[in-house]
Amino acid sequence: MKRLYAFFLVIAIALMPLANAFASAGDVTIDFTDRDVYFSRTATDGSTVYFLSDTVIYAWTAGAADVTGYRILMEELESEDISDNGYVSAIGVYCDNGEVYAIVAVYGYDEEYNSSLGSVYGVRLKLEGETAMPEIATAPLDWEPLTESYDYGSYARYVNSCTAVDGVLYITSYGDIGSEAFAVPLNGKYASKLEDITEPVVMGRYKDGALFFLEYDYNKPEEASFVAYDPASDTVSALGEMEIENYTVPNGLVYSEKDDAFYFCEKGSVVRYDMSSGEKTAVNDIIASNYSIDSAYILDNGFYAACSYNGFYVRNTDPDQRSSKRIMICNSVSSAAVQKAYPVYTNEHGDVSVGISNDYIEDSAVTEAMLNRVSDFDIYVVSANMGAYSACFNRGYTAEMTGNEKIDAMFAEMYPSVAKAFSKDGVILAVPVSSYSDGFGVSAELLEKIGLTMEDIPSNWEDFVKWIPEGASLLEGKDVVLFDQWMTDKDLRWELFTWIFLDYMKYLTYAGQEQGYNTDMLYSLLKSVEDLDLSPLGLREAQEENVLYDESGDEYYASVEPAPAYDDGLGTLFTSYVSQTSEGSYGEYVPMAMSMTKDTPFILQMEMNVAFVNPFSENRDEAIAYLGYIIDNLEASHLSNISPERNEPVRSRYYETEKAYVDEQIADLKKLIEECSEEEKQALEASLADMNSYKEYIEERDWEVSPEGIEWLRAHDDTIVVSTYNPQYSDEEGVIGNLLSQYMDHSIDLRTLLSSIDKKVQMMYLEEN
């Protein structure tokens, strides 16, 4: 495993790009998306920010263009005999008196090779060259309150945030009852839970040596509470309340003693929050969203620094430094291409400031913004299924983009059916940025095993439902079952209903929405599921749910009777979802081209996310130009899905590194086998066989665009349609979902269900168009 960490460290450091030029003086963005590292623990001494990732610590110092990586020499700790039979793992990081420390957990193995937590230490890290020399700096810490114990071992809890104050670590961590705060003395004395701090979602430094906590109870979602904790007196005092909308708690929250104000990220902006007045002021733009930020700091120079799972951002907090030209992007579907376009665009357009919000946006917020001609967002990146997108497209609330070289070139090579979905009369109004399609699948290997072919299985729902009892009888005495063993009869009936209902939605995209849902065809298909005799399948019957309640009387758990033992020797013939696009690397399961009836065609419906420009944007040209940079960063699989000209297989970006690692392991094992004793030989040969099998798996499955996926897609590309509006997904009131629940609970019959859905959908279409 150490080899693997060291190998990926070299790759990670090699991939690190330069930082970017920005509109606000001193701004820095460092993208971690393609570096194969994940930073979940950070700390700062005020001028340097540290990022811990497995056995590597990275550092960024104010003014630097990028982070620098240092491999932590864990073997130096192990050589001190703190881990005789196990391993050590860095689980946290903190700064104290200008030095950086890792929190290191020592694990041991029992005779059954279960891993159990031993001791936990504070370890000083001396950073030199490309390594970090560790030195144990504390007595063993009392980690008992932060330890999770199981039948198979014990583990140190994940450290959410950590700060050192006067010889004590203050830590927030998630446990069985939610987030908790602890005080852990560095001298090894007893640790304690801060009982007066409840549901702490954020912790940070406050004024006068205190800490602040933001407390938030998800059962009372409209309000969060700020409290101050004084370590010297061990007392808690209330600071104030903050109104919360849509459970959007301000992660990335930090206090600035200089301004006596809090800062956080909201909708693509860095916001200054005045506690006394409740006033929010946007001071800069940022591309991190609330939900992605793990930690944030105010540096000694007054800049705001935020750390997320895929990037590090430093922002000037002086609003006078903001550019007059700004593009705000609502990246509601979190498209990676939107993020990747950012550094290139900002390097080449230094006079334009860009903010990206990855927060989900409701239909009503988009349509209301358009109706009121609001330009809060210049670019929207949303699902094409979204009712608001359909409304904007149909009502002319999408800016014309024809004439941009990159956009025109993209549309010139698209399937006509795809290009038509995002243009009118030859005028381009939106750009598809990602796509997927999935459907019903069957195991070709198991078909052959039981003596059947694809032609023996009905490829339309009308005949397939009738065939199920016959299919079950064909499998009697064989080690193959039709459907997942965990399903009850009720589960399977609901699965069949759902597959048919979703495929009917696809059929309406092709046949026209005027067909509606209250049709004889859909009724007949779903009625056949309702009346289907499932007894030949031998499924267990669904039991009444056992609803449990907590002390306050709230329902918190429901279960059915335990399932019978899962038989690993049984293969499952059919699966719910198999990719129907170019990235499909099918392995055992291949997609089936299922139609509604033998007289209706198979529909290959592409679900897509789409980007369009607000026609009321004050910086429309800059926004359209940004879309060109998004196109430069689109996934190869998406481009293959929408263009018949892209037929070359493309390997996964991890393929070369994985293959190199496997080849190295195979070579090492072969050398060991040549030199080992007879007693060791059998185990090493088994490891070699496993590694060779893994190499075969990589060769077969490690594709972004696979040969099998291209072949299947091109064989069915004359049936491609784009799903541009799904009423069920746009039903913010949940009417359709409630109707389906009533049907499953036998409160309404099938005809009432379809009639009610039909009326609701017709009304939704009238509202959207």
C-alpha positions in Angstrom: 0.0 0.0 0.0 2.9 2.4 0.7 4.1 1.8 -2.8 0.7 2.9 -4.1 0.7 6.1 -2.0 4.2 7.0 -3.1 3.4 6.3 -6.8 0.3 8.5 -6.7 2.2 11.2 -4.9 4.6 11.5 -7.8 1.7 11.6 -10.3 -0.1 14.3 -8.2 2.8 16.6 -8.0 3.6 16.2 -11.7 0.1 17.2 -12.6 0.0 20.5 -10.6 -0.6 23.5 -12.8 0.2 27.1 -12.3 -2.3 29.4 -10.6 -4.3 31.9 -12.5 -4.6 35.6 -13.3 -7.8 37.1 -11.7 -9.8 40.3 -11.8 -9.3 41.0 -8.0 -5.8 41.6 -6.8 -4.3 38.7 -4.9 -7.0 36.1 -5.8 -5.8 32.5 -6.2 -7.6 29.4 -7.4 -5.8 26.0 -7.4 -7.8 23.2 -9.0 -7.4 19.7 -7.5 -9.9 17.9 -9.8 -7.4 15.9 -11.9 -4.8 15.3 -9.2 -6.1 12.1 -7.7 -5.9 13.5 -4.2 -8.7 14.3 -1.7 -8.1 16.9 1.0 -10.5 16.5 3.9 -8.4 18.0 6.7 -6.7 21.4 6.7 -5.1 23.9 9.1 -3.4 27.3 8.9 -0.9 29.3 10.9 -2.2 32.6 9.4 0.1 32.8 6.4 0.4 29.1 5.3 -2.5 26.7 4.7 -1.8 23.0 5.1 -3.7 20.1 3.4 -3.5 16.6 4.7 -4.1 13.7 2.2 -3.3 10.1 3.3 0.5 10.1 3.8 1.1 13.4 2.1 0.8 17.0 3.4 0.6 19.9 1.0 1.4 23.5 1.9 0.4 26.9 0.3 2.0 30.1 1.5 0.6 33.5 0.8 1.9 34.7 -2.6 2.6 31.3 -3.9 1.3 30.1 -7.3 0.6 26.6 -6.2 0.8 24.1 -3.3 3.9 22.1 -2.5 3.6 18.4 -1.6 5.6 16.6 1.1 5.5 12.9 1.7 5.2 12.1 5.4 7.8 9.6 6.3 5.5 7.3 8.2 8.2 4.6 8.2 10.2 6.8 10.6 7.4 6.5 13.1 7.0 2.8 12.6 10.7 2.4 13.2 10.2 3.8 16.7 8.2 0.7 17.6 4.9 2.5 18.1 3.4 0.0 15.7 4.8 -3.5 16.2 2.0 -5.3 14.3 -0.1 -2.9 12.3 0.2 0.6 10.7 -0.1 4.3 11.4 -2.5 6.7 9.8 -2.7 10.5 9.8 -6.3 11.5 10.8 -6.0 15.2 11.4 -3.8 18.3 11.2 -3.4 21.4 13.3 -1.1 24.4 13.8 0.4 25.5 17.1 3.0 28.2 17.8 3.9 28.5 14.2 4.5 24.8 13.6 2.3 22.2 11.8 1.3 18.9 13.4 -0.5 15.8 12.3 -2.8 13.7 14.5 -1.6 10.2 14.0 -3.5 7.0 14.9 -1.7 3.8 15.6 -3.5 0.6 14.6 -2.8 -3.0 15.4 -4.0 -6.4 14.1 -5.4 -9.3 16.1 -5.0 -12.9 15.1 -8.0 -12.7 12.8 -6.4 -9.6 11.1 -9.0 -7.3 12.5 -7.8 -3.7 12.8 -8.0 -2.0 16.2 -7.1 1.5 17.4 -4.1 1.6 19.7 -2.7 5.1 20.6 -3.1 8.5 19.1 -0.3 11.1 19.1 0.3 14.7 18.1 3.2 14.5 15.6 5.3 17.6 14.6 6.1 17.7 10.9 9.4 19.2 9.6 9.0 20.0 5.9 12.1 19.9 3.8 12.7 19.1 0.2 9.9 16.8 -0.8 9.4 15.0 2.5 7.9 15.7 6.0 9.9 14.3 8.8 7.6 13.3 11.7 8.5 13.6 15.3 6.2 12.5 18.2 5.5 15.7 20.1 2.8 14.7 22.7 2.0 12.0 25.2 -0.6 9.5 23.9 -3.8 11.5 23.6 -7.0 10.4 25.3 -9.0 9.4 22.2 -11.5 7.2 23.9 -14.5 9.7 23.4 -13.6 9.8 19.7 -13.3 6.1 19.1 -15.8 3.9 17.4 -15.8 0.2 18.4 -17.3 -2.7 16.4 -17.2 -6.5 16.5 -14.4 -6.4 14.0 -12.3 -3.7 15.6 -12.1 -0.1 16.6 -11.4 3.1 14.7 -10.6 6.7 15.3 -13.5 9.0 14.3 -13.2 11.3 11.4 -12.0 14.8 12.5 -14.2 17.5 10.9 -12.3 20.5 12.2 -9.5 20.9 14.7 -7.8 23.9 16.4 -5.2 24.1 19.2 -5.7 26.6 22.0 -3.4 26.8 25.1 -2.4 23.1 24.9 -5.8 21.7 24.1 -7.2 20.4 20.8 -10.8 21.5 20.1 -12.4 19.1 17.7 -15.7 18.6 16.0 -16.7 15.1 14.8 -19.7 13.1 13.7 -21.0 10.3 15.9 -24.1 8.2 16.3 -26.1 11.2 17.5 -24.8 13.8 15.1 -22.0 16.3 15.2 -20.3 16.8 18.6 -17.5 19.0 20.0 -14.6 17.7 22.2 -11.6 19.1 24.1 -8.5 16.8 23.9 -5.5 18.0 26.1 -2.2 17.6 24.4 -0.6 16.5 27.6 -2.5 13.2 27.5 -5.0 14.1 30.2 -8.7 13.0 29.9 -10.6 14.3 26.9 -14.1 15.6 27.4 -17.2 16.3 25.3 -18.4 19.9 25.3 -21.8 19.2 26.6 -23.2 22.7 26.1 -22.4 22.7 22.4 -25.1 21.0 20.5 -25.1 20.1 16.8 -22.0 22.1 15.9 -21.8 22.2 12.1 -19.0 24.8 12.0 -16.2 25.7 14.5 -13.6 28.5 14.2 -11.6 31.1 16.0 -13.4 34.0 17.6 -12.2 37.2 19.3 -10.6 37.5 22.8 -9.3 33.9 22.6 -12.7 32.3 22.3 -14.1 29.9 19.7 -17.3 30.2 17.8 -19.7 27.4 16.9 -22.6 27.5 14.5 -25.3 25.1 15.8 -28.0 23.8 13.5 -30.8 21.3 14.2 -32.0 19.8 11.0 -35.4 19.2 12.7 -35.7 23.0 13.1 -34.4 24.0 9.7 -35.3 27.7 9.6 -32.7 29.0 12.0 -29.0 28.4 13.1 -27.5 29.7 16.3 -24.1 31.3 16.8 -22.5 30.7 20.2 -19.1 31.6 21.7 -17.1 29.2 23.8 -14.5 30.6 26.2 -11.9 27.8 26.9 -10.5 29.7 29.9 -13.8 29.6 31.8 -15.4 26.7 30.0 -18.5 28.8 29.4 -20.8 29.2 26.4 -22.6 32.4 25.5 -25.2 33.2 22.7 -24.1 35.4 19.9 -27.1 35.6 17.7 -29.2 33.8 15.1 -29.1 33.4 11.4 -32.1 32.7 9.1 -31.6 29.5 7.0 -33.4 28.8 3.7 -33.7 25.4 2.1 -31.3 23.8 4.7 -28.4 25.9 3.2 -26.1 26.2 6.2 -23.2 28.5 5.5 -20.2 26.1 5.4 -17.0 27.9 4.7 -18.0 30.2 7.6 -15.1 32.0 9.3 -14.8 35.0 11.7 -12.6 38.1 10.9 -11.6 39.9 14.1 -10.4 42.8 12.1 -13.9 43.4 10.6 -15.8 42.0 13.5 -17.8 40.1 10.8 -18.3 36.6 9.5 -17.5 35.5 5.9 -18.9 32.6 4.0 -19.8 31.5 0.4 -23.2 31.9 -1.1 -24.3 31.4 -4.7 -20.9 32.0 -6.2 -20.0 34.9 -4.0 -17.9 35.5 -0.9 -20.3 37.2 1.5 -19.5 39.4 4.5 -22.1 38.9 7.2 -22.7 41.5 10.0 -24.1 39.7 13.0 -25.6 42.8 14.6 -27.6 44.0 11.6 -28.0 40.7 9.7 -26.7 42.4 6.6 -25.0 40.4 3.8 -22.6 42.0 1.4 -21.0 40.2 -1.5 -17.3 41.2 -1.6 -15.9 38.9 -4.3 -16.7 36.0 -6.6 -15.8 32.4 -6.1 -16.3 29.1 -7.8 -16.9 26.9 -4.7 -20.3 26.2 -3.5 -21.6 26.0 0.1 -21.8 22.3 0.0 -18.3 21.6 -1.2 -16.3 23.6 1.3 -14.6 21.7 4.1 -12.9 24.6 5.9 -12.2 28.3 5.6 -9.9 30.9 7.1 -9.2 34.6 7.3 -5.4 34.9 6.6 -3.1 37.4 8.3 -3.4 39.6 5.2 -7.2 39.7 5.5 -7.9 37.5 2.5 -10.5 34.8 2.7 -9.2 31.2 2.0 -11.6 28.3 1.4 -10.7 24.6 1.0 -12.9 22.2 -0.9 -12.7 18.6 -2.0 -11.6 19.7 -5.5 -9.9 23.1 -5.0 -8.3 25.8 -2.9 -9.5 29.4 -3.3 -8.0 32.7 -1.9 -10.1 35.8 -2.3 -9.6 39.5 -1.7 -12.3 40.7 0.7 -12.1 44.3 -0.5 -15.2 44.8 -2.6 -13.6 47.8 -4.4 -11.2 45.3 -6.0 -14.0 43.5 -7.8 -14.0 43.7 -11.6 -16.9 45.7 -13.2 -17.3 42.8 -15.6 -18.7 39.7 -13.8 -20.1 36.4 -15.0 -22.2 34.6 -12.5 -22.9 30.9 -13.3 -25.7 28.8 -11.8 -24.1 25.3 -12.1 -27.1 23.6 -10.6 -26.0 20.1 -11.9 -22.4 20.5 -10.8 -20.9 20.0 -14.3 -17.2 19.4 -14.1 -16.7 21.1 -17.5 -18.0 24.4 -16.0 -15.3 24.2 -13.3 -12.5 23.1 -15.6 -13.2 26.0 -18.0 -12.6 28.5 -15.2 -8.8 28.6 -15.0 -8.2 28.8 -18.8 -10.9 31.4 -19.3 -9.7 33.6 -16.4 -6.1 33.4 -17.6 -7.2 34.7 -21.0 -9.8 37.2 -19.7 -8.2 38.8 -16.7 -10.6 41.7 -16.7 -13.6 39.4 -16.1 -14.5 38.0 -12.7 -16.3 34.7 -12.6 -18.5 33.3 -9.8 -19.9 29.7 -9.9 -22.7 28.5 -7.7 -23.1 24.7 -7.5 -26.3 24.9 -5.4 -29.5 23.4 -6.8 -32.0 25.8 -8.1 -35.8 25.3 -8.2 -37.9 25.7 -11.3 -39.8 28.6 -9.8 -36.6 30.6 -9.1 -35.5 30.3 -12.8 -38.8 31.2 -14.3 -39.3 34.1 -11.8 -35.9 35.5 -12.7 -36.8 35.5 -16.4 -40.2 37.0 -16.0 -38.7 39.8 -13.9 -35.8 40.2 -16.3 -33.3 39.6 -13.5 -29.6 39.0 -14.4 -28.3 37.6 -11.1 -27.0 34.6 -13.2 -25.6 35.1 -16.6 -25.3 31.3 -17.4 -27.6 28.6 -16.2 -26.5 24.9 -16.3 -29.5 22.8 -15.5 -31.2 19.5 -16.4 -32.9 19.5 -19.7 -35.7 17.7 -17.9 -36.3 20.8 -15.8 -39.6 22.5 -16.4 -38.0 25.9 -16.1 -35.6 25.1 -18.9 -38.5 24.0 -21.2 -40.3 27.2 -20.3 -37.3 29.4 -21.1 -36.6 27.6 -24.3 -40.2 27.8 -25.5 -40.8 31.4 -24.5 -37.6 32.9 -25.9 -35.8 33.3 -22.6 -32.5 31.9 -23.9 -29.9 34.1 -25.7 -29.0 33.3 -29.3 -25.6 31.8 -29.5 -25.2 31.1 -33.2 -21.9 32.7 -34.5 -19.6 31.5 -31.7 -17.0 29.4 -33.5 -16.8 26.6 -31.0 -20.5 26.3 -30.5 -21.2 26.3 -34.2 -18.6 23.5 -34.7 -20.1 21.4 -32.0 -23.6 21.6 -33.5 -22.3 20.9 -37.0 -21.3 17.4 -36.0 -24.2 16.5 -33.7 -27.0 14.0 -34.5 -29.8 16.1 -36.1 -32.2 15.0 -33.4 -29.9 16.3 -30.7 -29.1 19.6 -32.5 -32.9 20.2 -33.1 -33.6 19.8 -29.4 -31.4 22.8 -28.6 -32.1 25.1 -31.5 -35.0 26.8 -33.3 -35.0 27.5 -37.0 -31.2 27.0 -37.1 -30.6 29.4 -34.2 -28.6 27.8 -31.3 -30.2 28.5 -28.0 -28.5 26.1 -25.6 -25.5 23.7 -25.4 -25.8 20.1 -24.0 -22.9 19.6 -21.6 -23.4 16.0 -20.4 -25.6 13.0 -21.3 -26.5 9.6 -20.2 -29.1 6.9 -20.9 -29.7 3.7 -19.1 -32.2 0.9 -19.3 -33.1 -2.8 -18.8 -30.2 -5.3 -19.0 -29.6 -9.0 -19.3 -26.6 -11.2 -18.6 -25.4 -12.6 -21.9 -23.1 -15.1 -20.0 -26.0 -16.5 -18.0 -28.2 -16.7 -21.1 -25.7 -18.9 -22.7 -25.3 -20.9 -19.5 -29.0 -21.8 -19.5 -29.2 -22.4 -23.2 -31.0 -19.3 -24.3 -30.2 -16.4 -26.7 -31.3 -12.8 -26.8 -33.9 -13.8 -29.4 -35.5 -16.0 -26.9 -36.3 -13.1 -24.5 -39.2 -10.8 -25.5 -37.8 -7.3 -26.2 -41.1 -5.5 -25.5 -42.8 -5.0 -22.2 -46.2 -6.4 -23.3 -44.7 -9.8 -24.1 -42.0 -9.7 -21.4 -44.4 -9.5 -18.5 -46.4 -12.4 -19.9 -43.1 -14.4 -20.3 -41.9 -14.0 -16.7 -43.7 -17.2 -15.3 -42.4 -19.2 -18.3 -38.9 -17.8 -17.7 -39.0 -18.8 -14.0 -40.0 -22.4 -15.0 -37.0 -22.5 -17.4 -34.7 -21.8 -14.5 -36.0 -24.6 -12.2 -33.0 -26.6 -11.0 -30.5 -24.1 -12.3 -28.3 -21.8 -10.3 -29.8 -18.7 -12.0 -32.7 -16.5 -10.9 -34.6 -13.9 -13.0 -34.4 -11.0 -10.6 -32.4 -9.7 -7.6 -32.8 -12.2 -4.6 -33.4 -9.4 -2.1 -36.7 -8.3 -3.7 -40.0 -9.3 -2.2 -43.0 -9.8 -4.4 -44.1 -6.3 -3.7 -40.6 -5.0 -4.6 -40.6 -6.7 -8.0 -44.1 -5.6 -8.9 -43.1 -2.0 -8.1 -39.9 -2.4 -10.1 -41.8 -3.7 -13.2 -44.3 -0.9 -12.8 -41.5 1.7 -12.6 -39.6 0.3 -15.6 -42.7 0.4 -17.8 -43.8 3.8 -16.6 -40.3 5.3 -17.2 -40.1 3.8 -20.7 -43.6 5.1 -21.4 -42.3 8.6 -20.7 -39.6 8.0 -23.3 -42.2 6.8 -25.7 -44.2 10.0 -25.3 -41.1 12.0 -26.1 -41.1 10.2 -29.4 -44.8 9.8 -30.1 -46.0 13.2 -28.8 -47.2 14.4 -25.4 -50.8 14.7 -26.7 -51.0 10.9 -26.4 -51.1 11.5 -22.6 -50.9 8.9 -19.8 -54.5 7.8 -19.6 -54.2 5.5 -22.6 -55.4 2.0 -23.2 -51.8 0.9 -24.0 -50.3 2.1 -20.7 -53.3 0.9 -18.7 -53.0 -2.6 -20.3 -49.3 -2.8 -19.6 -49.6 -1.8 -16.0 -52.7 -3.9 -15.4 -50.7 -6.9 -16.6 -48.1 -6.2 -13.9 -50.9 -5.8 -11.3 -52.4 -9.1 -12.2 -49.1 -11.0 -12.7 -48.8 -14.3 -10.8 -45.4 -14.1 -9.2 -45.6 -17.4 -7.2 -43.5 -19.3 -9.8 -40.5 -17.0 -8.9 -40.4 -18.2 -5.2 -40.0 -14.6 -3.9 -40.6 -14.0 -0.2 -43.8 -12.1 0.6 -43.5 -8.5 1.9 -44.3 -8.1 5.6 -46.0 -5.3 7.3 -43.5 -2.6 8.2 -42.3 -2.4 11.8 -42.2 1.3 12.6 -40.0 2.4 15.5 -40.1 5.6 17.4 -37.6 7.7 19.3 -38.2 9.2 22.7 -39.9 12.3 21.3 -42.4 10.1 19.4 -40.9 10.8 15.9 -40.8 7.9 13.5 -37.2 7.0 12.6 -37.0 3.5 11.3 -39.1 1.0 9.3 -38.2 -2.5 8.3 -39.5 -5.7 6.8 -38.9 -9.2 8.0 -35.3 -10.3 7.5 -34.5 -11.6 4.0 -33.4 -15.2 3.6 -29.7 -15.8 3.3 -28.2 -14.5 0.1 -26.9 -17.3 -2.1 -23.6 -16.2 -3.7 -23.8 -19.2 -6.0 -26.9 -17.9 -7.8 -26.6 -15.6 -10.8 -29.2 -12.8 -11.6 -30.3 -12.8 -15.2 -31.8 -9.3 -15.4 -30.7 -6.0 -14.0 -32.4 -2.7 -13.6 -30.0 -0.2 -15.1 -27.3 -0.7 -17.8 -25.7 2.2 -19.6 -27.0 2.7 -23.2 -24.3 5.1 -24.2 -20.8 5.2 -25.5 -19.2 4.9 -22.0 -20.9 1.5 -21.4 -18.3 -1.1 -20.6 -20.7 -3.8 -20.1 -18.9 -6.8 -18.6 -21.5 -9.3 -17.7 -24.7 -7.3 -18.5 -25.7 -5.9 -21.8 -28.6 -3.5 -22.6 -31.9 -4.7 -24.1 -33.7 -2.6 -26.6 -37.0 -2.7 -24.9 -40.1 -1.2 -26.6 -43.6 -0.8 -25.1 -45.2 -3.4 -27.4 -44.1 -5.4 -30.5 -45.8 -2.7 -32.6 -44.0 0.3 -31.1 -40.3 1.2 -31.7 -37.5 1.1 -29.2 -36.6 4.6 -28.0 -33.0 5.5 -27.0 -33.7 8.5 -24.9 -30.8 10.7 -23.8 -31.0 12.5 -20.5 -29.0 15.7 -20.8 -27.7 18.6 -18.8 -27.7 21.9 -20.7 -26.2 25.3 -20.5 -27.9 28.5 -21.7 -27.2 32.2 -21.5 -29.7 34.6 -19.8 -31.0 36.9 -22.5 -31.0 39.7 -19.9 -27.3 39.3 -19.0 -25.3 42.6 -18.9 -22.3 40.6 -20.1 -23.8 38.4 -22.7 -20.8 38.2 -25.1 -18.5 37.2 -22.2 -21.0 34.6 -21.1 -21.3 33.1 -24.6 -17.5 33.1 -24.8 -17.3 31.1 -21.5 -19.6 28.5 -23.0 -16.9 28.0 -25.7 -14.4 27.1 -23.0 -16.9 24.7 -21.4 -17.1 22.9 -24.8 -13.3 22.6 -24.7 -13.6 20.6 -21.4 -16.6 18.4 -22.1 -16.1 14.6 -21.5 -15.2 12.5 -24.5 -18.0 10.2 -23.6 -20.6 13.0 -23.9 -19.2 14.1 -27.3 -19.4 10.5 -28.5 -23.0 10.2 -27.3 -24.1 13.2 -29.4 -21.9 13.0 -32.4 -21.7 10.1 -35.0 -18.3 11.3 -36.0 -16.7 10.4 -32.7 -16.1 6.6 -32.9 -12.6 6.2 -31.4 -12.5 4.4 -28.0 -11.0 6.5 -25.2 -9.3 5.0 -22.1 -10.1 6.2 -18.6 -7.8 8.9 -17.3 -6.8 6.4 -14.6 -5.9 3.6 -17.0 -2.2 4.3 -17.5 -1.4 4.9 -13.8 -3.4 1.8 -12.8 -1.8 -0.4 -15.5 1.7 0.8 -14.6 1.1 0.0 -10.9 -0.3 -3.5 -11.7 2.7 -4.2 -14.0 5.1 -3.2 -11.3 3.3 -5.4 -8.7 3.3 -8.4 -11.1 7.0 -8.0 -11.8 7.7 -7.8 -8.0 5.7 -10.9 -7.3 7.4 -12.9 -10.0 10.8 -11.9 -8.6 9.7 -12.9 -5.1 8.4 -16.2 -6.3 11.8 -17.0 -7.8 13.5 -16.3 -4.5 10.9 -17.5 -1.9 10.7 -20.7 0.1 8.2 -23.5 -0.7 6.1 -22.4 2.3 5.7 -18.9 0.9 5.2 -19.9 -2.8 1.6 -20.9 -2.7 0.4 -17.6 -1.1 2.6 -15.5 -3.5 1.3 -17.4 -6.6 -2.3 -16.8 -5.4 -1.5 -13.1 -5.2 0.0 -13.2 -8.6 -3.1 -14.8 -10.0 -5.2 -12.1 -8.4 -3.1 -9.3 -9.9 -3.2 -10.9 -13.3 -7.0 -11.1 -13.1 -7.1 -7.4 -12.0 -4.9 -6.5 -15.1 -7.4 -8.3 -17.3 -10.2 -6.4 -15.6 -8.5 -3.1 -16.3 -7.9 -4.0 -20.0 -11.6 -4.9 -20.4 -13.3 -2.2 -18.3 -11.1 0.8 -17.9 -12.7 3.0 -20.6 -14.3 6.4 -20.8 -15.5 5.6 -24.3 -15.6 1.8 -24.8 -15.6 -0.2 -28.0 -18.7 -2.1 -26.9 -20.5 1.2 -25.9 -19.8 2.8 -29.3 -20.9 -0.4 -31.1 -24.2 -0.6 -29.2 -25.0 3.1 -29.5 -24.3 3.3 -33.2 -26.5 0.3 -33.8 -29.4 2.1 -32.2 -28.6 5.8 -33.0 -31.5 6.2 -35.4 -33.8 6.0 -32.4 -32.1 8.7 -30.3 -34.4 11.4 -28.8 -33.5 14.0 -26.2 -35.5 14.1 -23.0 -36.2 17.8 -22.6 -39.1 17.8 -20.1 -40.1 15.3 -17.5 -43.2 16.3 -15.6 -42.5 14.0 -12.7 -39.1 15.6 -12.1 -40.6 19.1 -12.3 -43.5 18.5 -10.0 -42.3 20.6 -7.1 -45.6 20.1 -5.2 -45.1 16.3 -5.4 -48.6 15.6 -6.7 -47.4 12.8 -9.1 -45.3 11.1 -6.4 -48.3 11.2 -4.0 -50.5 9.7 -6.6 -48.1 6.8 -7.2 -47.8 6.2 -3.4 -51.6 6.1 -3.1 -51.7 3.5 -5.9 -49.1 1.3 -4.3 -51.0 1.6 -1.0 -54.2 0.5 -2.8 -55.9 3.8 -1.9 -56.7 4.4 -5.6 -57.0 2.1 -8.6 -55.0 2.1 -11.7 -57.5 4.0 -13.9 -57.8 6.7 -11.3 -54.0 6.9 -11.1 -53.5 7.4 -14.8 -56.4 9.8 -15.2 -55.1 11.9 -12.3 -51.6 12.0 -13.6 -52.8 12.9 -17.0 -54.7 15.9 -15.7 -51.8 17.1 -13.6 -49.3 16.7 -16.5 -51.6 18.5 -19.0 -51.9 21.4 -16.5 -48.1 21.5 -16.1 -47.5 21.6 -19.8 -49.9 24.5 -20.1 -48.1 26.4 -17.4 -44.6 25.7 -18.9 -45.6 26.6 -22.5 
